[in-house]
Amino acid sequence: MMGLFKNKPRSPVELVHQVRDLLIYVDRNTETRERRREEKMGELSDLILEIRTVLYGNGQSEPSSEACAQLTQEFFRDDTFRLLIFCLPKLDMGARQDAAHVVANLQRQRVNSRSIASEYLENNLDLMDILLPGYENADIALTYGTISRECIRHQSVAQYLLNPELVKKFFSYIQSPNFDTASDAQATFKELLTRHKSTVAEFLSTNYDWFFPEYNSELLQSSSYITRRHAVQLLGKMLLDRTNSAVMVRYVSSLDNMRILMNLLRDSNKTIQLEAFHVFKLFVANQNKPPEIINVLVTNRSKILRFLGDFKIDKEDEQFEADKSVLIKEIATLQLKDHSNTDIDDCANPC
């Protein structure tokens, strides 16, 4: 007999409608009775978990594609996504984590070969103006950061975020005194600058004159070794991407840029040294090196060759050794250019 009184499972549409009603309740925040409010918040947490189960399965059965499609369509139909973003700071930690998983899954769902999330975000890009400043609040930073990275999967979102005013905010977020916030902001920054290659290449080319000087001063020359490590690693990924070849040639033709990388070769952190090496080799490999770069390499040849000869990494790496041999050979055969007399000892004292 007890089986007769079991609650009937809620359909995906019913789940979304109930979540939406509760999110509206939370957003209005007019409830004065604490116990009633706690009950509603608990019910909302349970519903978000139930939606997560629909999307991911329950460990015993796989999720239903039909149920996922219904849920996805309904979730984006009446702005439930926007309500969820607004209300996330008011949820407890467990509900936030479940919500982040829900959002992540929804970004990947395709309904009749259409990305509903992509279409929705393209028409609601202002949501990124809520998510991105989340890094200014340590309590919500990681949840908003996780959701931001999922949204960046869509090119329209990346194009929106790749504008000078928003990108400049990352330079401060990455240097947050809160380690978790700084690390998460760095992960989002990396996603933004590496996922959509053609969009990134256009941004870097158009904004080269301000982006790389600030990148150098704010990140590569930061007093924080963690910031320097992430920055030089990301720089290598950007420059070594073939889509950014024109930007790479421009970057490695600058003596000021090479001075910064040569100083990073002397960093006390071995990981930073290795990442700096991968970028420095691009300056040396450039077949159209400007005279001032050639002269610095020649003037400091003995120091650089001695440094490279002693430069070791913890594990055997044939590619690293091959790259190092090529650099040593290239530097050893360089000849001074007559019209420049640059002495790097006065400005960098590299190796």
Contacts in CASP RR format, 6 or more apart in sequence:
PFRMAT RR
TARGET T0000
AUTHOR 0000-0000-0000
METHOD contacts of the structure
MODEL  1
MMGLFKNKPRSPVELVHQVRDLLIYVDRNTETRERRREEKMGELSDLILE
IRTVLYGNGQSEPSSEACAQLTQEFFRDDTFRLLIFCLPKLDMGARQDAA
HVVANLQRQRVNSRSIASEYLENNLDLMDILLPGYENADIALTYGTISRE
CIRHQSVAQYLLNPELVKKFFSYIQSPNFDTASDAQATFKELLTRHKSTV
AEFLSTNYDWFFPEYNSELLQSSSYITRRHAVQLLGKMLLDRTNSAVMVR
YVSSLDNMRILMNLLRDSNKTIQLEAFHVFKLFVANQNKPPEIINVLVTN
RSKILRFLGDFKIDKEDEQFEADKSVLIKEIATLQLKDHSNTDIDDCANP
C
10 18 0 8 1.000
10 50 0 8 1.000
11 70 0 8 1.000
12 51 0 8 1.000
12 54 0 8 1.000
12 67 0 8 1.000
12 68 0 8 1.000
12 70 0 8 1.000
12 71 0 8 1.000
12 74 0 8 1.000
13 70 0 8 1.000
13 71 0 8 1.000
13 74 0 8 1.000
15 47 0 8 1.000
15 50 0 8 1.000
15 51 0 8 1.000
15 54 0 8 1.000
15 71 0 8 1.000
16 51 0 8 1.000
16 71 0 8 1.000
16 74 0 8 1.000
16 75 0 8 1.000
16 80 0 8 1.000
17 74 0 8 1.000
18 47 0 8 1.000
19 44 0 8 1.000
19 47 0 8 1.000
19 48 0 8 1.000
19 51 0 8 1.000
19 80 0 8 1.000
19 84 0 8 1.000
20 78 0 8 1.000
20 80 0 8 1.000
20 83 0 8 1.000
22 40 0 8 1.000
22 43 0 8 1.000
22 44 0 8 1.000
22 47 0 8 1.000
23 44 0 8 1.000
23 80 0 8 1.000
23 83 0 8 1.000
23 84 0 8 1.000
23 86 0 8 1.000
23 87 0 8 1.000
24 83 0 8 1.000
25 31 0 8 1.000
25 40 0 8 1.000
26 40 0 8 1.000
26 41 0 8 1.000
26 44 0 8 1.000
26 87 0 8 1.000
26 90 0 8 1.000
26 91 0 8 1.000
27 83 0 8 1.000
27 86 0 8 1.000
27 87 0 8 1.000
29 90 0 8 1.000
31 37 0 8 1.000
31 40 0 8 1.000
41 90 0 8 1.000
41 91 0 8 1.000
41 92 0 8 1.000
41 95 0 8 1.000
42 95 0 8 1.000
44 91 0 8 1.000
44 95 0 8 1.000
45 91 0 8 1.000
45 92 0 8 1.000
45 94 0 8 1.000
45 95 0 8 1.000
45 98 0 8 1.000
48 91 0 8 1.000
48 95 0 8 1.000
48 98 0 8 1.000
48 99 0 8 1.000
48 102 0 8 1.000
49 95 0 8 1.000
49 98 0 8 1.000
51 71 0 8 1.000
51 102 0 8 1.000
52 98 0 8 1.000
52 101 0 8 1.000
52 102 0 8 1.000
52 105 0 8 1.000
54 63 0 8 1.000
54 64 0 8 1.000
54 67 0 8 1.000
54 68 0 8 1.000
54 71 0 8 1.000
55 63 0 8 1.000
55 68 0 8 1.000
55 71 0 8 1.000
55 101 0 8 1.000
55 102 0 8 1.000
55 105 0 8 1.000
55 106 0 8 1.000
55 109 0 8 1.000
56 63 0 8 1.000
56 101 0 8 1.000
56 105 0 8 1.000
57 63 0 8 1.000
68 105 0 8 1.000
68 109 0 8 1.000
69 109 0 8 1.000
69 111 0 8 1.000
69 112 0 8 1.000
72 106 0 8 1.000
72 109 0 8 1.000
72 111 0 8 1.000
72 116 0 8 1.000
72 117 0 8 1.000
73 111 0 8 1.000
73 116 0 8 1.000
74 80 0 8 1.000
75 81 0 8 1.000
75 106 0 8 1.000
76 106 0 8 1.000
76 116 0 8 1.000
76 117 0 8 1.000
76 119 0 8 1.000
76 120 0 8 1.000
81 103 0 8 1.000
81 106 0 8 1.000
81 117 0 8 1.000
81 120 0 8 1.000
81 124 0 8 1.000
81 127 0 8 1.000
82 124 0 8 1.000
82 127 0 8 1.000
84 99 0 8 1.000
84 103 0 8 1.000
85 127 0 8 1.000
85 130 0 8 1.000
85 131 0 8 1.000
85 147 0 8 1.000
86 130 0 8 1.000
88 96 0 8 1.000
88 99 0 8 1.000
88 140 0 8 1.000
88 143 0 8 1.000
88 144 0 8 1.000
89 137 0 8 1.000
89 139 0 8 1.000
89 140 0 8 1.000
91 99 0 8 1.000
96 140 0 8 1.000
96 143 0 8 1.000
97 143 0 8 1.000
99 143 0 8 1.000
100 143 0 8 1.000
100 146 0 8 1.000
100 147 0 8 1.000
103 146 0 8 1.000
103 147 0 8 1.000
103 150 0 8 1.000
104 146 0 8 1.000
104 147 0 8 1.000
104 150 0 8 1.000
106 116 0 8 1.000
106 117 0 8 1.000
107 117 0 8 1.000
107 150 0 8 1.000
107 151 0 8 1.000
107 153 0 8 1.000
107 154 0 8 1.000
108 117 0 8 1.000
108 153 0 8 1.000
109 115 0 8 1.000
109 116 0 8 1.000
109 117 0 8 1.000
110 116 0 8 1.000
115 154 0 8 1.000
117 154 0 8 1.000
118 154 0 8 1.000
118 156 0 8 1.000
121 127 0 8 1.000
121 151 0 8 1.000
121 154 0 8 1.000
121 156 0 8 1.000
121 157 0 8 1.000
122 154 0 8 1.000
122 156 0 8 1.000
125 156 0 8 1.000
125 157 0 8 1.000
125 160 0 8 1.000
127 151 0 8 1.000
128 148 0 8 1.000
128 151 0 8 1.000
128 157 0 8 1.000
128 160 0 8 1.000
128 161 0 8 1.000
128 166 0 8 1.000
130 144 0 8 1.000
131 144 0 8 1.000
131 145 0 8 1.000
131 147 0 8 1.000
131 148 0 8 1.000
131 151 0 8 1.000
132 144 0 8 1.000
132 148 0 8 1.000
132 161 0 8 1.000
132 166 0 8 1.000
132 169 0 8 1.000
133 169 0 8 1.000
134 140 0 8 1.000
134 141 0 8 1.000
134 144 0 8 1.000
134 145 0 8 1.000
135 141 0 8 1.000
135 144 0 8 1.000
135 145 0 8 1.000
135 169 0 8 1.000
135 173 0 8 1.000
135 176 0 8 1.000
135 181 0 8 1.000
135 184 0 8 1.000
135 185 0 8 1.000
136 173 0 8 1.000
138 176 0 8 1.000
138 178 0 8 1.000
138 180 0 8 1.000
138 181 0 8 1.000
141 178 0 8 1.000
141 180 0 8 1.000
141 181 0 8 1.000
141 184 0 8 1.000
141 185 0 8 1.000
142 180 0 8 1.000
142 181 0 8 1.000
142 184 0 8 1.000
145 184 0 8 1.000
145 185 0 8 1.000
145 187 0 8 1.000
145 188 0 8 1.000
146 184 0 8 1.000
148 188 0 8 1.000
149 187 0 8 1.000
149 188 0 8 1.000
149 191 0 8 1.000
151 157 0 8 1.000
152 158 0 8 1.000
152 161 0 8 1.000
152 188 0 8 1.000
152 191 0 8 1.000
152 192 0 8 1.000
152 195 0 8 1.000
153 195 0 8 1.000
155 196 0 8 1.000
155 199 0 8 1.000
158 192 0 8 1.000
158 195 0 8 1.000
158 196 0 8 1.000
158 199 0 8 1.000
158 200 0 8 1.000
159 196 0 8 1.000
159 199 0 8 1.000
160 166 0 8 1.000
161 167 0 8 1.000
161 192 0 8 1.000
162 192 0 8 1.000
162 199 0 8 1.000
162 200 0 8 1.000
162 203 0 8 1.000
164 207 0 8 1.000
164 210 0 8 1.000
164 211 0 8 1.000
167 192 0 8 1.000
167 203 0 8 1.000
167 207 0 8 1.000
167 211 0 8 1.000
168 214 0 8 1.000
170 185 0 8 1.000
170 188 0 8 1.000
170 189 0 8 1.000
170 192 0 8 1.000
171 214 0 8 1.000
171 215 0 8 1.000
171 218 0 8 1.000
171 219 0 8 1.000
173 181 0 8 1.000
173 182 0 8 1.000
173 185 0 8 1.000
173 189 0 8 1.000
174 182 0 8 1.000
174 185 0 8 1.000
174 186 0 8 1.000
174 189 0 8 1.000
174 219 0 8 1.000
174 227 0 8 1.000
174 230 0 8 1.000
174 231 0 8 1.000
175 182 0 8 1.000
175 218 0 8 1.000
175 219 0 8 1.000
175 222 0 8 1.000
175 224 0 8 1.000
175 227 0 8 1.000
176 182 0 8 1.000
176 185 0 8 1.000
179 226 0 8 1.000
182 226 0 8 1.000
182 227 0 8 1.000
183 226 0 8 1.000
186 227 0 8 1.000
186 230 0 8 1.000
186 234 0 8 1.000
189 234 0 8 1.000
190 230 0 8 1.000
190 234 0 8 1.000
190 237 0 8 1.000
192 200 0 8 1.000
193 200 0 8 1.000
193 234 0 8 1.000
193 238 0 8 1.000
194 200 0 8 1.000
194 234 0 8 1.000
194 237 0 8 1.000
194 238 0 8 1.000
194 241 0 8 1.000
197 241 0 8 1.000
197 243 0 8 1.000
197 244 0 8 1.000
198 243 0 8 1.000
200 238 0 8 1.000
200 243 0 8 1.000
200 244 0 8 1.000
201 241 0 8 1.000
201 243 0 8 1.000
201 244 0 8 1.000
201 246 0 8 1.000
201 247 0 8 1.000
203 211 0 8 1.000
204 211 0 8 1.000
204 238 0 8 1.000
204 244 0 8 1.000
204 247 0 8 1.000
205 246 0 8 1.000
205 247 0 8 1.000
208 247 0 8 1.000
208 250 0 8 1.000
212 251 0 8 1.000
212 257 0 8 1.000
215 231 0 8 1.000
215 235 0 8 1.000
216 256 0 8 1.000
216 257 0 8 1.000
216 260 0 8 1.000
219 227 0 8 1.000
219 228 0 8 1.000
219 230 0 8 1.000
219 231 0 8 1.000
220 228 0 8 1.000
220 231 0 8 1.000
220 232 0 8 1.000
220 235 0 8 1.000
220 260 0 8 1.000
220 264 0 8 1.000
221 228 0 8 1.000
221 260 0 8 1.000
222 228 0 8 1.000
222 231 0 8 1.000
225 267 0 8 1.000
225 268 0 8 1.000
225 269 0 8 1.000
225 272 0 8 1.000
228 264 0 8 1.000
228 267 0 8 1.000
228 269 0 8 1.000
228 272 0 8 1.000
229 269 0 8 1.000
229 271 0 8 1.000
229 272 0 8 1.000
229 275 0 8 1.000
232 261 0 8 1.000
232 264 0 8 1.000
232 272 0 8 1.000
232 275 0 8 1.000
232 276 0 8 1.000
232 279 0 8 1.000
233 275 0 8 1.000
235 279 0 8 1.000
236 275 0 8 1.000
236 278 0 8 1.000
236 279 0 8 1.000
238 244 0 8 1.000
238 247 0 8 1.000
238 248 0 8 1.000
239 247 0 8 1.000
239 248 0 8 1.000
239 251 0 8 1.000
239 252 0 8 1.000
239 279 0 8 1.000
239 282 0 8 1.000
240 248 0 8 1.000
240 278 0 8 1.000
240 282 0 8 1.000
248 282 0 8 1.000
249 286 0 8 1.000
249 288 0 8 1.000
251 257 0 8 1.000
251 282 0 8 1.000
252 258 0 8 1.000
252 282 0 8 1.000
252 283 0 8 1.000
252 286 0 8 1.000
253 286 0 8 1.000
253 288 0 8 1.000
253 289 0 8 1.000
253 290 0 8 1.000
253 293 0 8 1.000
255 290 0 8 1.000
255 292 0 8 1.000
255 293 0 8 1.000
255 296 0 8 1.000
255 342 0 8 1.000
257 283 0 8 1.000
258 280 0 8 1.000
258 283 0 8 1.000
258 293 0 8 1.000
258 296 0 8 1.000
259 296 0 8 1.000
259 344 0 8 1.000
259 347 0 8 1.000
259 348 0 8 1.000
259 350 0 8 1.000
261 276 0 8 1.000
261 279 0 8 1.000
261 280 0 8 1.000
261 283 0 8 1.000
262 280 0 8 1.000
262 344 0 8 1.000
262 348 0 8 1.000
262 350 0 8 1.000
262 351 0 8 1.000
263 348 0 8 1.000
263 350 0 8 1.000
264 272 0 8 1.000
264 273 0 8 1.000
264 275 0 8 1.000
264 276 0 8 1.000
265 273 0 8 1.000
265 276 0 8 1.000
265 277 0 8 1.000
265 280 0 8 1.000
265 307 0 8 1.000
265 350 0 8 1.000
265 351 0 8 1.000
266 273 0 8 1.000
266 350 0 8 1.000
266 351 0 8 1.000
267 273 0 8 1.000
267 276 0 8 1.000
270 313 0 8 1.000
270 314 0 8 1.000
273 311 0 8 1.000
274 313 0 8 1.000
274 320 0 8 1.000
277 311 0 8 1.000
277 320 0 8 1.000
277 323 0 8 1.000
277 324 0 8 1.000
278 323 0 8 1.000
280 327 0 8 1.000
281 323 0 8 1.000
281 326 0 8 1.000
281 327 0 8 1.000
283 289 0 8 1.000
283 293 0 8 1.000
284 297 0 8 1.000
284 327 0 8 1.000
284 330 0 8 1.000
284 331 0 8 1.000
285 326 0 8 1.000
285 327 0 8 1.000
285 330 0 8 1.000
286 293 0 8 1.000
289 297 0 8 1.000
291 337 0 8 1.000
291 339 0 8 1.000
291 340 0 8 1.000
292 340 0 8 1.000
292 342 0 8 1.000
294 334 0 8 1.000
294 335 0 8 1.000
294 336 0 8 1.000
294 337 0 8 1.000
294 340 0 8 1.000
295 336 0 8 1.000
295 337 0 8 1.000
295 340 0 8 1.000
295 341 0 8 1.000
295 342 0 8 1.000
296 342 0 8 1.000
296 343 0 8 1.000
296 344 0 8 1.000
297 304 0 8 1.000
297 331 0 8 1.000
297 334 0 8 1.000
298 334 0 8 1.000
298 335 0 8 1.000
298 336 0 8 1.000
299 336 0 8 1.000
299 342 0 8 1.000
299 343 0 8 1.000
299 344 0 8 1.000
299 345 0 8 1.000
300 344 0 8 1.000
300 345 0 8 1.000
300 350 0 8 1.000
300 351 0 8 1.000
301 331 0 8 1.000
301 332 0 8 1.000
301 334 0 8 1.000
303 350 0 8 1.000
303 351 0 8 1.000
304 331 0 8 1.000
304 350 0 8 1.000
304 351 0 8 1.000
305 328 0 8 1.000
305 331 0 8 1.000
305 332 0 8 1.000
306 351 0 8 1.000
307 350 0 8 1.000
307 351 0 8 1.000
308 324 0 8 1.000
308 327 0 8 1.000
308 328 0 8 1.000
308 331 0 8 1.000
308 351 0 8 1.000
309 324 0 8 1.000
309 328 0 8 1.000
311 324 0 8 1.000
313 320 0 8 1.000
344 350 0 8 1.000
END
